[in-house]
Each structure stands twice: as C-alpha cells, then as structure tokens.
C-alpha cells in the first residue's frame, strides 16, 4: 500500500526495506495502467496516489539505484530492487 503513503512516508518505507532486506526488496502495488473506478476512489480518499503513480519508478531508482518492474495484472506490478 505504498500508494497510500505521502512521499516522506514512502521514503521511510524504502529506507527500512533497504535496511532489513538481504538481497532484494519487492513492492506489489498499482502500475500506471489504472481504471476509472480506481481514479475516482483514490481521488475521494485524498491520498497521494496520483503522485505515487508519477514518481514510484524514480523514487525507487533513487533509493536503490536499480529497478525492475513486472506487470502482474492489468493494474498491478511488482517493483523489484536489488540491495547493493
């Protein structure tokens, strides 16, 4: 549920993932191919979903130095970062 966190909270999450993971950190969350229903629900929640979608790749590359994205469904993906 990284998409529900504000940017500074996501940074804390990534730092903790990097601290505790031995080899690989994996996030399972939305990808950029979202549905109208998701857009409406996330807009009503008032979270940071739209910023997350725009920035997740850059945030993870900045934190870990690498990123592999595997789409797991129409609207979801695994974000895989190797711990260096």
N, CA, C and O atoms as a Tinker XYZ file with bonds, in Angstrom:
   336  protein
     1  N      0.815000   -1.195000    0.000000    73     2
     2  CA     0.000000    0.000000    0.000000    64     1     3
     3  C      0.860000    1.260000    0.000000    63     2     4     5
     4  O      0.488000    2.269000    0.600000    81     3
     5  N      1.997000    1.203000   -0.666000    73     3     6
     6  CA     2.863000    2.375000   -0.734000    64     5     7
     7  C      2.135000    3.554000   -1.378000    63     6     8     9
     8  O      2.435000    4.713000   -1.089000    81     7
     9  N      1.183000    3.251000   -2.247000    73     7    10
    10  CA     0.459000    4.342000   -2.917000    64     9    11
    11  C     -0.375000    5.171000   -1.943000    63    10    12    13
    12  O     -0.765000    6.292000   -2.273000    81    11
    13  N     -0.652000    4.651000   -0.768000    73    11    14
    14  CA    -1.431000    5.377000    0.219000    64    13    15
    15  C     -0.594000    6.244000    1.145000    63    14    16    17
    16  O     -1.136000    6.957000    1.990000    81    15
    17  N      0.731000    6.187000    0.988000    73    15    18
    18  CA     1.629000    6.958000    1.843000    64    17    19
    19  C      2.036000    8.267000    1.178000    63    18    20    21
    20  O      2.069000    8.376000   -0.048000    81    19
    21  N      2.338000    9.242000    1.999000    73    19    22
    22  CA     2.855000   10.510000    1.499000    64    21    23
    23  C      4.332000   10.308000    1.136000    63    22    24    25
    24  O      4.945000    9.352000    1.610000    81    23
    25  N      4.919000   11.185000    0.305000    73    23    26
    26  CA     6.295000   10.989000   -0.150000    64    25    27
    27  C      7.311000   10.753000    0.969000    63    26    28    29
    28  O      8.160000    9.870000    0.845000    81    27
    29  N      7.244000   11.513000    2.046000    73    27    30
    30  CA     8.210000   11.325000    3.126000    64    29    31
    31  C      8.004000    9.980000    3.830000    63    30    32    33
    32  O      8.967000    9.373000    4.297000    81    31
    33  N      6.769000    9.519000    3.907000    73    31    34
    34  CA     6.491000    8.204000    4.491000    64    33    35
    35  C      7.002000    7.092000    3.570000    63    34    36    37
    36  O      7.533000    6.087000    4.041000    81    35
    37  N      6.841000    7.277000    2.267000    73    35    38
    38  CA     7.372000    6.289000    1.316000    64    37    39
    39  C      8.891000    6.219000    1.426000    63    38    40    41
    40  O      9.462000    5.130000    1.376000    81    39
    41  N      9.545000    7.351000    1.574000    73    39    42
    42  CA    10.999000    7.354000    1.725000    64    41    43
    43  C     11.407000    6.566000    2.976000    63    42    44    45
    44  O     12.375000    5.806000    2.941000    81    43
    45  N     10.683000    6.744000    4.063000    73    43    46
    46  CA    10.946000    5.980000    5.284000    64    45    47
    47  C     10.738000    4.493000    5.035000    63    46    48    49
    48  O     11.537000    3.672000    5.486000    81    47
    49  N      9.680000    4.140000    4.325000    73    47    50
    50  CA     9.417000    2.741000    3.974000    64    49    51
    51  C     10.571000    2.164000    3.160000    63    50    52    53
    52  O     11.059000    1.076000    3.464000    81    51
    53  N     11.010000    2.883000    2.127000    73    51    54
    54  CA    12.100000    2.405000    1.279000    64    53    55
    55  C     13.389000    2.239000    2.083000    63    54    56    57
    56  O     14.116000    1.263000    1.897000    81    55
    57  N     13.670000    3.176000    2.960000    73    55    58
    58  CA    14.880000    3.090000    3.787000    64    57    59
    59  C     14.834000    1.861000    4.686000    63    58    60    61
    60  O     15.841000    1.175000    4.860000    81    59
    61  N     13.681000    1.590000    5.249000    73    59    62
    62  CA    13.529000    0.421000    6.118000    64    61    63
    63  C     13.630000   -0.867000    5.302000    63    62    64    65
    64  O     14.228000   -1.843000    5.757000    81    63
    65  N     13.052000   -0.876000    4.106000    73    63    66
    66  CA    13.172000   -2.042000    3.231000    64    65    67
    67  C     14.638000   -2.309000    2.918000    63    66    68    69
    68  O     15.088000   -3.455000    2.942000    81    67
    69  N     15.369000   -1.257000    2.628000    73    67    70
    70  CA    16.779000   -1.389000    2.297000    64    69    71
    71  C     17.579000   -1.882000    3.509000    63    70    72    73
    72  O     18.531000   -2.647000    3.364000    81    71
    73  N     17.188000   -1.441000    4.684000    73    71    74
    74  CA    17.898000   -1.832000    5.899000    64    73    75
    75  C     17.701000   -3.315000    6.224000    63    74    76    77
    76  O     18.656000   -3.994000    6.601000    81    75
    77  N     16.480000   -3.821000    6.082000    73    75    78
    78  CA    16.184000   -5.185000    6.529000    64    77    79
    79  C     16.332000   -6.251000    5.450000    63    78    80    81
    80  O     16.504000   -7.427000    5.772000    81    79
    81  N     16.271000   -5.872000    4.192000    73    79    82
    82  CA    16.372000   -6.865000    3.107000    64    81    83
    83  C     17.832000   -7.273000    2.904000    63    82    84    85
    84  O     18.738000   -6.446000    2.999000    81    83
    85  N     18.040000   -8.541000    2.626000    73    83    86
    86  CA    19.399000   -9.018000    2.409000    64    85    87
    87  C     19.820000   -8.857000    0.952000    63    86    88    89
    88  O     20.938000   -8.424000    0.673000    81    87
    89  N     18.933000   -9.204000    0.024000    73    87    90
    90  CA    19.304000   -9.211000   -1.383000    64    89    91
    91  C     18.358000   -8.402000   -2.269000    63    90    92    93
    92  O     18.790000   -7.739000   -3.212000    81    91
    93  N     17.069000   -8.465000   -1.957000    73    91    94
    94  CA    16.070000   -7.886000   -2.845000    64    93    95
    95  C     14.922000   -7.294000   -2.035000    63    94    96    97
    96  O     14.485000   -7.869000   -1.038000    81    95
    97  N     14.448000   -6.148000   -2.476000    73    95    98
    98  CA    13.253000   -5.531000   -1.893000    64    97    99
    99  C     12.169000   -5.541000   -2.973000    63    98   100   101
   100  O     12.427000   -5.183000   -4.122000    81    99
   101  N     10.959000   -5.954000   -2.598000    73    99   102
   102  CA     9.871000   -6.075000   -3.575000    64   101   103
   103  C      8.639000   -5.360000   -3.052000    63   102   104   105
   104  O      8.213000   -5.572000   -1.917000    81   103
   105  N      8.076000   -4.514000   -3.892000    73   103   106
   106  CA     6.788000   -3.883000   -3.612000    64   105   107
   107  C      5.769000   -4.432000   -4.597000    63   106   108   109
   108  O      6.085000   -4.620000   -5.772000    81   107
   109  N      4.566000   -4.689000   -4.140000    73   107   110
   110  CA     3.454000   -5.060000   -5.009000    64   109   111
   111  C      2.432000   -3.948000   -4.880000    63   110   112   113
   112  O      1.895000   -3.724000   -3.795000    81   111
   113  N      2.156000   -3.252000   -5.968000    73   111   114
   114  CA     1.249000   -2.107000   -5.900000    64   113   115
   115  C      0.674000   -1.833000   -7.284000    63   114   116   117
   116  O      0.858000   -2.616000   -8.216000    81   115
   117  N     -0.023000   -0.712000   -7.401000    73   115   118
   118  CA    -0.586000   -0.311000   -8.691000    64   117   119
   119  C      0.516000   -0.025000   -9.704000    63   118   120   121
   120  O      1.630000    0.353000   -9.340000    81   119
   121  N      0.186000   -0.212000  -10.982000    73   119   122
   122  CA     1.034000    0.295000  -12.053000    64   121   123
   123  C      0.340000    1.504000  -12.681000    63   122   124   125
   124  O     -0.693000    1.952000  -12.183000    81   123
   125  N      0.895000    2.028000  -13.758000    73   123   126
   126  CA     0.343000    3.244000  -14.353000    64   125   127
   127  C     -0.929000    2.996000  -15.167000    63   126   128   129
   128  O     -1.565000    3.950000  -15.617000    81   127
   129  N     -1.307000    1.740000  -15.362000    73   127   130
   130  CA    -2.498000    1.400000  -16.135000    64   129   131
   131  C     -3.685000    1.214000  -15.191000    63   130   132   133
   132  O     -4.055000    0.087000  -14.862000    81   131
   133  N     -4.261000    2.298000  -14.771000    73   131   134
   134  CA    -5.317000    2.218000  -13.778000    64   133   135
   135  C     -6.690000    2.385000  -14.421000    63   134   136   137
   136  O     -6.813000    2.838000  -15.559000    81   135
   137  N     -7.696000    2.017000  -13.679000    73   135   138
   138  CA    -9.071000    2.120000  -14.165000    64   137   139
   139  C     -9.716000    3.416000  -13.681000    63   138   140   141
   140  O     -9.230000    4.050000  -12.744000    81   139
   141  N    -10.781000    3.791000  -14.310000    73   139   142
   142  CA   -11.527000    4.977000  -13.908000    64   141   143
   143  C    -12.056000    4.823000  -12.484000    63   142   144   145
   144  O    -12.040000    5.778000  -11.707000    81   143
   145  N    -12.517000    3.638000  -12.146000    73   143   146
   146  CA   -13.023000    3.386000  -10.788000    64   145   147
   147  C    -11.914000    3.632000   -9.757000    63   146   148   149
   148  O    -12.158000    4.238000   -8.714000    81   147
   149  N    -10.699000    3.162000  -10.050000    73   147   150
   150  CA    -9.570000    3.389000   -9.143000    64   149   151
   151  C     -9.282000    4.874000   -9.015000    63   150   152   153
   152  O     -9.079000    5.374000   -7.909000    81   151
   153  N     -9.261000    5.585000  -10.139000    73   151   154
   154  CA    -9.035000    7.034000  -10.110000    64   153   155
   155  C    -10.052000    7.735000   -9.213000    63   154   156   157
   156  O     -9.686000    8.584000   -8.400000    81   155
   157  N    -11.304000    7.387000   -9.357000    73   155   158
   158  CA   -12.367000    8.027000   -8.566000    64   157   159
   159  C    -12.204000    7.703000   -7.085000    63   158   160   161
   160  O    -12.277000    8.594000   -6.239000    81   159
   161  N    -11.982000    6.417000   -6.770000    73   159   162
   162  CA   -11.825000    6.013000   -5.365000    64   161   163
   163  C    -10.621000    6.700000   -4.720000    63   162   164   165
   164  O    -10.709000    7.190000   -3.594000    81   163
   165  N     -9.510000    6.731000   -5.431000    73   163   166
   166  CA    -8.304000    7.351000   -4.882000    64   165   167
   167  C     -8.460000    8.866000   -4.755000    63   166   168   169
   168  O     -7.954000    9.459000   -3.802000    81   167
   169  N     -9.138000    9.484000   -5.681000    73   167   170
   170  CA    -9.402000   10.932000   -5.599000    64   169   171
   171  C    -10.265000   11.228000   -4.376000    63   170   172   173
   172  O    -10.008000   12.191000   -3.654000    81   171
   173  N    -11.288000   10.403000   -4.139000    73   171   174
   174  CA   -12.165000   10.598000   -2.979000    64   173   175
   175  C    -11.419000   10.381000   -1.661000    63   174   176   177
   176  O    -11.710000   11.048000   -0.668000    81   175
   177  N    -10.463000    9.456000   -1.648000    73   175   178
   178  CA    -9.674000    9.213000   -0.433000    64   177   179
   179  C     -8.755000   10.377000   -0.117000    63   178   180   181
   180  O     -8.424000   10.611000    1.045000    81   179
   181  N     -8.340000   11.109000   -1.144000    73   179   182
   182  CA    -7.494000   12.278000   -0.925000    64   181   183
   183  C     -6.062000   11.966000   -0.551000    63   182   184   185
   184  O     -5.378000   12.803000    0.039000    81   183
   185  N     -5.595000   10.767000   -0.886000    73   183   186
   186  CA    -4.220000   10.388000   -0.573000    64   185   187
   187  C     -3.241000   10.890000   -1.629000    63   186   188   189
   188  O     -3.530000   11.832000   -2.367000    81   187
   189  N     -2.108000   10.260000   -1.686000    73   187   190
   190  CA    -1.043000   10.678000   -2.592000    64   189   191
   191  C     -0.898000    9.733000   -3.786000    63   190   192   193
   192  O      0.171000    9.653000   -4.392000    81   191
   193  N     -1.961000    9.030000   -4.117000    73   191   194
   194  CA    -1.965000    8.025000   -5.176000    64   193   195
   195  C     -1.424000    8.550000   -6.495000    63   194   196   197
   196  O     -0.575000    7.903000   -7.109000    81   195
   197  N     -1.890000    9.699000   -6.941000    73   195   198
   198  CA    -1.510000   10.213000   -8.255000    64   197   199
   199  C     -0.028000   10.587000   -8.295000    63   198   200   201
   200  O      0.632000   10.377000   -9.312000    81   199
   201  N      0.491000   11.128000   -7.220000    73   199   202
   202  CA     1.918000   11.425000   -7.115000    64   201   203
   203  C      2.714000   10.115000   -7.099000    63   202   204   205
   204  O      3.769000   10.018000   -7.726000    81   203
   205  N      2.212000    9.125000   -6.391000    73   203   206
   206  CA     2.853000    7.810000   -6.350000    64   205   207
   207  C      2.998000    7.251000   -7.754000    63   206   208   209
   208  O      4.084000    6.820000   -8.143000    81   207
   209  N      1.920000    7.253000   -8.515000    73   207   210
   210  CA     1.941000    6.704000   -9.869000    64   209   211
   211  C      2.976000    7.429000  -10.728000    63   210   212   213
   212  O      3.689000    6.796000  -11.507000    81   211
   213  N      3.061000    8.733000  -10.592000    73   211   214
   214  CA     4.004000    9.511000  -11.394000    64   213   215
   215  C      5.448000    9.309000  -10.960000    63   214   216   217
   216  O      6.352000    9.410000  -11.790000    81   215
   217  N      5.691000    9.027000   -9.685000    73   215   218
   218  CA     7.043000    9.059000   -9.134000    64   217   219
   219  C      7.628000    7.743000   -8.651000    63   218   220   221
   220  O      8.814000    7.694000   -8.325000    81   219
   221  N      6.845000    6.676000   -8.593000    73   219   222
   222  CA     7.326000    5.435000   -7.977000    64   221   223
   223  C      8.627000    4.941000   -8.596000    63   222   224   225
   224  O      9.542000    4.543000   -7.874000    81   223
   225  N      8.720000    4.960000   -9.906000    73   223   226
   226  CA     9.935000    4.455000  -10.560000    64   225   227
   227  C     11.154000    5.299000  -10.193000    63   226   228   229
   228  O     12.208000    4.759000   -9.857000    81   227
   229  N     11.010000    6.612000  -10.258000    73   227   230
   230  CA    12.129000    7.498000   -9.913000    64   229   231
   231  C     12.501000    7.384000   -8.437000    63   230   232   233
   232  O     13.683000    7.393000   -8.093000    81   231
   233  N     11.493000    7.275000   -7.559000    73   231   234
   234  CA    11.763000    7.148000   -6.123000    64   233   235
   235  C     12.572000    5.891000   -5.831000    63   234   236   237
   236  O     13.553000    5.935000   -5.090000    81   235
   237  N     12.158000    4.773000   -6.416000    73   235   238
   238  CA    12.854000    3.514000   -6.150000    64   237   239
   239  C     14.250000    3.491000   -6.768000    63   238   240   241
   240  O     15.191000    2.987000   -6.154000    81   239
   241  N     14.389000    4.027000   -7.967000    73   239   242
   242  CA    15.718000    4.096000   -8.585000    64   241   243
   243  C     16.646000    4.978000   -7.756000    63   242   244   245
   244  O     17.828000    4.671000   -7.596000    81   243
   245  N     16.107000    6.070000   -7.232000    73   243   246
   246  CA    16.909000    6.971000   -6.405000    64   245   247
   247  C     17.339000    6.288000   -5.102000    63   246   248   249
   248  O     18.479000    6.449000   -4.666000    81   247
   249  N     16.443000    5.537000   -4.488000    73   247   250
   250  CA    16.730000    4.882000   -3.215000    64   249   251
   251  C     17.662000    3.686000   -3.385000    63   250   252   253
   252  O     18.607000    3.521000   -2.614000    81   251
   253  N     17.400000    2.853000   -4.390000    73   251   254
   254  CA    18.112000    1.585000   -4.516000    64   253   255
   255  C     19.146000    1.569000   -5.641000    63   254   256   257
   256  O     20.030000    0.712000   -5.649000    81   255
   257  N     19.049000    2.492000   -6.580000    73   255   258
   258  CA    19.980000    2.525000   -7.698000    64   257   259
   259  C     19.600000    1.617000   -8.848000    63   258   260   261
   260  O     20.268000    1.611000   -9.882000    81   259
   261  N     18.531000    0.844000   -8.680000    73   259   262
   262  CA    18.095000   -0.066000   -9.730000    64   261   263
   263  C     16.623000   -0.381000   -9.542000    63   262   264   265
   264  O     16.068000   -0.187000   -8.460000    81   263
   265  N     16.005000   -0.863000  -10.593000    73   263   266
   266  CA    14.584000   -1.204000  -10.519000    64   265   267
   267  C     14.213000   -2.081000  -11.696000    63   266   268   269
   268  O     14.596000   -1.815000  -12.836000    81   267
   269  N     13.465000   -3.126000  -11.407000    73   267   270
   270  CA    12.848000   -3.944000  -12.441000    64   269   271
   271  C     11.357000   -3.969000  -12.137000    63   270   272   273
   272  O     10.956000   -4.220000  -11.001000    81   271
   273  N     10.539000   -3.709000  -13.149000    73   271   274
   274  CA     9.091000   -3.704000  -12.969000    64   273   275
   275  C      8.502000   -4.865000  -13.767000    63   274   276   277
   276  O      8.778000   -5.025000  -14.956000    81   275
   277  N      7.692000   -5.667000  -13.091000    73   275   278
   278  CA     6.992000   -6.765000  -13.746000    64   277   279
   279  C      5.502000   -6.554000  -13.539000    63   278   280   281
   280  O      5.014000   -6.621000  -12.411000    81   279
   281  N      4.782000   -6.302000  -14.615000    73   279   282
   282  CA     3.329000   -6.162000  -14.511000    64   281   283
   283  C      2.738000   -7.524000  -14.199000    63   282   284   285
   284  O      3.015000   -8.508000  -14.886000    81   283
   285  N      1.922000   -7.573000  -13.160000    73   283   286
   286  CA     1.349000   -8.837000  -12.701000    64   285   287
   287  C     -0.123000   -8.964000  -13.048000    63   286   288   289
   288  O     -0.713000  -10.035000  -12.906000    81   287
   289  N     -0.696000   -7.897000  -13.492000    73   287   290
   290  CA    -2.093000   -7.872000  -13.871000    64   289   291
   291  C     -2.345000   -6.597000  -14.647000    63   290   292   293
   292  O     -1.420000   -5.837000  -14.935000    81   291
   293  N     -3.583000   -6.371000  -14.977000    73   291   294
   294  CA    -3.929000   -5.182000  -15.764000    64   293   295
   295  C     -3.570000   -3.885000  -15.048000    63   294   296   297
   296  O     -3.190000   -2.909000  -15.695000    81   295
   297  N     -3.685000   -3.862000  -13.722000    73   295   298
   298  CA    -3.488000   -2.630000  -12.952000    64   297   299
   299  C     -2.452000   -2.763000  -11.835000    63   298   300   301
   300  O     -2.369000   -1.890000  -10.971000    81   299
   301  N     -1.666000   -3.835000  -11.840000    73   299   302
   302  CA    -0.723000   -4.049000  -10.736000    64   301   303
   303  C      0.651000   -4.448000  -11.251000    63   302   304   305
   304  O      0.805000   -4.899000  -12.386000    81   303
   305  N      1.647000   -4.270000  -10.386000    73   303   306
   306  CA     3.021000   -4.611000  -10.753000    64   305   307
   307  C      3.843000   -4.965000   -9.522000    63   306   308   309
   308  O      3.537000   -4.554000   -8.403000    81   307
   309  N      4.887000   -5.734000   -9.760000    73   307   310
   310  CA     5.941000   -5.954000   -8.782000    64   309   311
   311  C      7.051000   -4.984000   -9.110000    63   310   312   313
   312  O      7.480000   -4.890000  -10.260000    81   311
   313  N      7.516000   -4.267000   -8.117000    73   311   314
   314  CA     8.635000   -3.344000   -8.242000    64   313   315
   315  C      9.793000   -3.994000   -7.489000    63   314   316   317
   316  O      9.774000   -4.075000   -6.261000    81   315
   317  N     10.798000   -4.455000   -8.228000    73   315   318
   318  CA    11.870000   -5.252000   -7.655000    64   317   319
   319  C     13.178000   -4.468000   -7.667000    63   318   320   321
   320  O     13.624000   -3.987000   -8.708000    81   319
   321  N     13.779000   -4.352000   -6.494000    73   319   322
   322  CA    15.042000   -3.615000   -6.343000    64   321   323
   323  C     16.059000   -4.530000   -5.686000    63   322   324   325
   324  O     15.779000   -5.142000   -4.655000    81   323
   325  N     17.237000   -4.624000   -6.279000    73   323   326
   326  CA    18.336000   -5.384000   -5.687000    64   325   327
   327  C     19.011000   -4.504000   -4.639000    63   326   328   329
   328  O     19.178000   -3.301000   -4.840000    81   327
   329  N     19.393000   -5.108000   -3.534000    73   327   330
   330  CA    20.099000   -4.390000   -2.480000    64   329   331
   331  C     21.578000   -4.431000   -2.823000    63   330   332   333
   332  O     22.164000   -5.502000   -2.984000    81   331
   333  N     22.165000   -3.260000   -2.930000    73   331   334
   334  CA    23.581000   -3.167000   -3.300000    64   333   335
   335  C     24.416000   -2.730000   -2.125000    63   334   336
   336  O     25.633000   -2.597000   -2.249000    81   335
